[in-house]
Amino acid sequence: MERAYLEDLVVGDEAWSAETFELERDEIVAFARRWDPQPFHLDEEAAKASIFGGLTASSAHLFAIQCRLALTVDPLLAVLAGLGNDGLELLLPTRPGDRLRLLRRVVSKRESKTKPDRGIVQIGHEIVNQHGEVVCRALGRIMVARRGRGRS
């Protein structure tokens, strides 16, 4: 897969993940049991009685899926480090059997003020289900290498 450096990125560019991720019931429950043991992530009867009306994946699980799918977006960004997210909006529940895909959008970019070999890029991510519905959205910041620049 081709690498995209800071100079290659254009604000507004969009690209889709090459892969989809299918949520499986057992994986939702196993992830929740370990990381977010809420009844609506663990137990189908409790989930039916919740505001979700059924079993749903946790936000932490969706973030992990976002990270995984981001590695299948072409071109792969020349990421040096993640710098954080400005929130994760959960718009719709994600359920067993949902097939998820990631849309990456370059929101902004700038050269580092102190390190000439890198820059800061703001990336918008949307996870979309098999119906074309955006189920969650996040805005993150990453440090991206500049082409042909030595590290300082």
Secondary structure by P-SEA (a helix, b strand, c coil): ccccccccccccbbbbbcbbbbbbaaaaaaaaaccccccccccaaaaaacccccccccaaaaaaaaaaaaaacccccccccccccccccccccccccbbbbbbbbbccccccccccccbbbbbbbbbbcccccccccccbbbbbbccccccc
